[in-house]
């Protein structure tokens, strides 16, 4: 019982900040018009600074662990395939099904995972989480964007896939987070340190990333609920939320355990980090991407809201189970 209480004492402040952002936007203490500004601050300043700091202070071997990245990627591909197979129908076409699959396979490892898992497991958890986030941003997201174009207004066959590939590549190139991770990895490999005043500035921005990002998640979820103006069957979003919170971590744990049993050089600690990353709620930025690509953003936002709300219990249970 004491162990469970200790876990809740660590996780509660993170989810409390999400709740604070939700309440602030819901009660209009935070104008909805200010939310894009918060998002921009987190995405282009605070979060890249945090990722650079962790990347530059993490041994390069942890950032380039092929077994961690490979096993996690295989599970992500399974999650995408299973989710699309279970949800795609006459109403939910490739566009909506693909972004539903993305929220089922892409945890909130950037805004929530890095600071939360470092708080729970220590600084050594940063390397694996950053690697998994890079896998999701570069491969899983690009795959789902490509799949989303298969039946929506941009031609068919090779032309549709070419357009989708260009959009996916543009999304990766213009996303500052992979660049921050890459620069941090180079700094780690070269044992490079920033000049003291610059480092102090970057570190201050990094310190702001966690609280502002969590608060922004809550505000974004509140905005999506306020702007939802039509009823939606529970069957359109609850099954995907359950896949994210239950199947995803179990799949990663099972695949990692099997790899260890077969002799793969995967540490128990890395497996715990991978499983807890998969147990996180869906990435909140998928809602913005879905809106930009013309998918049903209301459905995606509901999935993110359900997983974020329920994850306080399911994620804490996962930590207690693995501990």
Secondary structure, DSSP 8 states (H G I E B T S, - for coil): -HHHHHHHHHHHHHHHHHHHHHHHHHTTSS-GGGHHHHHHHIIIIIHHHHHHHHHHTS-HHHHT-HHHHHHHHHHHHHHHHHHHHHH-SSSS-HHHHHHHHHHHH-B-IIIIIHHHHHHHH-TTHHHHHHHHHHHIIIIIHHHHHHHHTSSSSS-SHHHHHHHHHHHHHHHHHH-HHHHHHHHHHHHHHHT----HHHHHHHHHHHHHHHHHHHHHHHHHHHHHHHH--S---GGGTHHHHHIIIIIHHHHHHHHHHHHHHTT----HHHHHHHHHHHTS-B-THHHHHHHHTTS-HHHHHHHHHHHHHHHHHHHHHHHHHH-
